[in-house]
Amino acid sequence: MGGARLACFDLDNTLIDRGAAYLSWAREFAGRRGLDQAAVELLVELDRDGFATRAEVFGPARARLGLAEGVEELVAAYRIDYPRHVAPVPEVASGLARLREAGVRVALVTNGPPSQCDKLVRAGLEGCFDAVCISELLGVAKPDRAIFAAAAERCGTALSKLGRGWMVGDQPEADVAGGHGAGLETLWVRRGRRFPGHLPAPDREVDGALEALAYLLDEAGGVAGG
């Protein structure tokens, strides 16, 4: 099949372990304030696996934990402190490099604030992509087709000109439904979950980024090892 090949990747809980990073941040946050494990559990509960806005986390947390700072101050500090808890993922970086060497254009397509860039640096993924599309910088978010179109354009092609295109991510609506809407094949990072029955199923389910990369390298004719 002719045409360009494009692989789009989500960031949180796809290329990096957001849950572990957030838990590490919550423990440090509580420890600095002399708060107990119950406070950590509250912060995790309010986060809703990253779906809550930071105001939805820190508004209730401020009231229930008796925090002195205002919500805006807490959110601003979080944007600075939280990325430090993201762990490096050298095997993922190597896999992305091999995928690009195999002739696949690689894009990051993530919803979130500009501080997503700080996570890339901490994870060792800076420079691993042909395009980086962050929703709050673009003004459009997954599952909107426009963010996938922007990724293709920044990779020097268009969705309509792709020979093969993939979206890899852990969110059924944003990544799988969004990827389908953009005409991409989809790989869902299941994280121990069942895919919701009311949505079109992903083309493939994987346990994590390394499994996804191995599959894409095989499809691209690259070498998974190395």
C-alpha positions as CSV (number, residue, x, y, z in Angstrom):
1,M,0.0,0.0,0.0
2,G,1.4,3.4,-1.0
3,G,1.3,6.6,0.9
4,A,2.8,7.8,4.1
5,R,2.6,5.9,7.4
6,L,1.7,7.7,10.6
7,A,1.6,6.5,14.2
8,C,0.0,8.8,16.7
9,F,0.5,8.2,20.4
10,D,-1.3,9.4,23.6
11,L,1.0,10.3,26.5
12,D,-0.5,9.7,29.9
13,N,-1.0,6.0,30.8
14,T,0.2,5.1,27.3
15,L,3.8,6.1,26.8
16,I,4.2,7.0,30.5
17,D,2.7,5.6,33.7
18,R,0.7,8.6,34.8
19,G,-0.9,6.8,37.7
20,A,2.4,6.0,39.3
21,A,3.7,9.6,38.8
22,Y,0.5,11.1,40.3
23,L,0.7,8.8,43.3
24,S,4.3,9.7,43.9
25,W,3.4,13.4,43.6
26,A,0.4,13.0,46.0
27,R,2.6,11.3,48.6
28,E,5.2,14.1,48.4
29,F,2.5,16.7,48.6
30,A,1.0,15.1,51.7
31,G,4.3,14.5,53.3
32,R,5.4,18.2,53.0
33,R,2.2,19.2,54.8
34,G,2.3,16.6,57.5
35,L,-0.8,14.9,56.1
36,D,-1.6,11.2,56.4
37,Q,-2.3,8.3,54.0
38,A,-6.0,9.3,54.0
39,A,-5.0,12.6,52.4
40,V,-3.1,10.7,49.7
41,E,-6.1,8.5,49.0
42,L,-8.4,11.6,48.8
43,L,-6.1,13.2,46.2
44,V,-6.1,10.0,44.1
45,E,-9.9,9.8,44.4
46,L,-10.5,13.4,43.4
47,D,-8.2,13.0,40.4
48,R,-10.5,10.4,38.8
49,D,-7.6,8.8,36.8
50,G,-6.7,12.2,35.4
51,F,-10.2,13.1,34.1
52,A,-10.9,15.7,36.8
53,T,-9.7,19.3,36.2
54,R,-7.1,20.5,38.6
55,A,-9.7,22.9,40.0
56,E,-11.9,19.9,40.7
57,V,-9.1,18.3,42.6
58,F,-7.8,21.2,44.6
59,G,-11.1,22.9,45.3
60,P,-12.5,20.0,47.4
61,A,-9.0,19.0,48.6
62,R,-8.4,22.5,50.0
63,A,-11.6,22.5,51.9
64,R,-11.3,18.9,53.3
65,L,-7.6,19.0,54.1
66,G,-7.5,22.6,55.4
67,L,-4.9,23.8,52.9
68,A,-3.8,27.4,53.3
69,E,-3.1,28.1,49.6
70,G,-5.7,29.2,47.2
71,V,-6.8,26.9,44.4
72,E,-5.0,28.8,41.7
73,E,-1.8,28.8,43.7
74,L,-2.1,25.0,44.3
75,V,-2.7,24.4,40.6
76,A,0.3,26.5,39.6
77,A,2.5,24.6,42.0
78,Y,1.2,21.3,40.8
79,R,2.1,22.1,37.2
80,I,5.7,22.7,38.3
81,D,6.0,19.8,40.8
82,Y,4.1,17.0,39.2
83,P,6.2,16.4,36.1
84,R,9.2,15.7,38.3
85,H,7.6,12.5,39.3
86,V,7.4,11.1,35.8
87,A,9.8,8.2,35.4
88,P,12.2,7.8,32.4
89,V,11.1,5.3,29.8
90,P,14.2,4.5,27.8
91,E,12.7,1.4,26.2
92,V,9.8,3.4,24.8
93,A,12.2,6.0,23.5
94,S,14.2,3.3,21.7
95,G,11.0,1.8,20.2
96,L,9.9,5.2,18.9
97,A,13.3,5.7,17.3
98,R,13.2,2.3,15.6
99,L,9.7,3.1,14.3
100,R,10.9,6.3,12.8
101,E,13.9,4.4,11.3
102,A,11.4,2.0,9.7
103,G,9.9,5.0,7.8
104,V,6.9,5.7,10.0
105,R,6.2,9.3,11.0
106,V,5.5,9.5,14.7
107,A,3.3,12.1,16.4
108,L,2.4,12.7,20.0
109,V,-1.4,13.6,20.2
110,T,-2.3,14.4,23.8
111,N,-5.0,16.3,25.7
112,G,-3.6,18.5,28.4
113,P,-1.8,21.7,29.3
114,P,1.6,23.0,28.1
115,S,3.3,21.2,31.0
116,Q,2.9,18.0,29.0
117,C,6.2,19.1,27.4
118,D,7.8,18.9,30.9
119,K,6.7,15.3,31.2
120,L,8.3,14.5,27.8
121,V,11.6,15.8,29.1
122,R,11.4,13.9,32.3
123,A,10.4,10.7,30.5
124,G,13.3,11.1,28.1
125,L,11.0,11.4,25.1
126,E,11.8,14.9,24.0
127,G,12.9,14.7,20.4
128,C,11.3,11.3,19.8
129,F,8.5,12.7,17.6
130,D,8.1,14.2,14.2
131,A,5.2,16.3,15.6
132,V,3.9,17.1,19.1
133,C,0.3,18.1,19.4
134,I,-0.9,19.2,22.8
135,S,-4.6,20.2,23.0
136,E,-4.3,23.4,25.1
137,L,-1.6,24.7,22.8
138,L,-3.6,23.9,19.6
139,G,-7.0,24.9,20.9
140,V,-8.6,21.5,19.9
141,A,-8.7,18.2,21.8
142,K,-9.3,14.6,21.1
143,P,-11.6,13.1,20.0
144,D,-11.9,16.0,17.5
145,R,-10.6,14.9,14.1
146,A,-8.9,18.3,13.8
147,I,-6.1,17.4,16.3
148,F,-5.3,14.2,14.3
149,A,-5.3,16.3,11.1
150,A,-2.9,18.7,12.7
151,A,-0.6,15.8,13.6
152,A,-0.6,14.6,10.0
153,E,0.0,18.0,8.7
154,R,2.9,18.6,11.0
155,C,4.4,15.3,9.9
156,G,4.3,16.6,6.3
157,T,1.3,14.7,5.1
158,A,-2.5,14.6,5.4
159,L,-5.0,12.0,6.8
160,S,-6.4,11.5,3.3
161,K,-2.9,10.7,1.9
162,L,-1.9,8.0,4.5
163,G,-1.2,4.5,3.3
164,R,-1.5,3.3,7.0
165,G,-2.2,5.3,10.1
166,W,-2.6,4.3,13.7
167,M,-3.6,5.8,17.0
168,V,-2.3,4.2,20.2
169,G,-3.9,5.3,23.5
170,D,-5.7,4.2,26.7
171,Q,-8.9,6.2,26.5
172,P,-11.9,4.7,24.7
173,E,-13.5,7.9,23.6
174,A,-10.6,10.2,23.0
175,D,-8.2,7.7,21.5
176,V,-10.2,4.9,20.0
177,A,-13.4,6.7,19.0
178,G,-11.2,9.7,18.0
179,G,-8.8,7.6,16.1
180,H,-11.6,5.8,14.2
181,G,-13.2,9.2,13.4
182,A,-9.9,10.3,11.8
183,G,-9.7,7.1,9.7
184,L,-6.9,5.6,11.8
185,E,-6.4,2.0,12.9
186,T,-6.6,1.9,16.7
187,L,-4.6,0.2,19.4
188,W,-6.1,0.4,22.9
189,V,-4.0,0.1,26.0
190,R,-6.4,-1.8,28.2
191,R,-4.7,-1.4,31.6
192,G,-6.7,-4.4,32.9
193,R,-10.1,-3.0,31.8
194,R,-12.8,-4.2,29.4
195,F,-13.5,-2.0,26.5
196,P,-16.9,-0.3,26.8
197,G,-19.5,-2.1,24.7
198,H,-21.3,1.1,23.5
199,L,-18.3,2.2,21.5
200,P,-16.8,0.8,18.3
201,A,-14.1,-1.7,19.3
202,P,-10.4,-1.0,18.8
203,D,-8.6,-2.8,16.0
204,R,-6.2,-4.3,18.6
205,E,-5.9,-4.4,22.3
206,V,-2.4,-4.2,24.0
207,D,-1.1,-4.3,27.5
208,G,1.2,-1.3,27.1
209,A,3.4,0.9,24.9
210,L,6.1,-1.8,24.3
211,E,3.6,-4.3,23.0
212,A,2.1,-1.6,20.8
213,L,5.5,-0.6,19.5
214,A,6.5,-4.2,18.8
215,Y,3.3,-4.7,16.7
216,L,3.8,-1.4,14.8
217,L,7.4,-2.3,14.1
218,D,6.3,-5.6,12.7
219,E,3.7,-4.0,10.6
220,A,6.2,-1.4,9.3
221,G,8.9,-4.1,8.6
222,G,11.2,-2.8,11.3
223,V,13.0,-4.7,14.0
224,A,11.4,-4.9,17.4
225,G,14.6,-5.8,19.3
226,G,17.7,-3.8,19.8
